[in-house]
Amino acid sequence: MKCNQCNYDDTKVIESRDVADGQAIRRRRMCAHCGYRFTTYERLERPQLVIIKNNGTRELFNRSKLLAGLYRACEKTPVTSLQLERVVNDIEQELYACGEAEVK
């Protein structure tokens, strides 16, 4: 993993933990060259899902777009980031559990 600051190739994992109910791993890393610390996430790569929108257009499922929309919708509510992450994880799991390549 390259450092975000100096692009040095050697980084050291400081801490690892499961997030999103075991669906991802969060790793804290530190650059061996400049000492910069940063976070990376590892997720299982799954086949691409295609979402069929109400107007009939098709679009690839974008987890970050869904999360950004929920953040916007809940910005003046007491809903936490962790709760929104869980909602997105649940939605994503349901989409993959249906076993279809295209979902309405």
Secondary structure, DSSP 8 states (H G I E B T S, - for coil): ---TTT--S-EEEEEEEEETTTTEEEEEEEETTT--EEEEEEE------EEE-TTS-EEE--HHHHHHHHHHHTTTSS--HHHHHHHHHHHHHHHHHT--SEE-
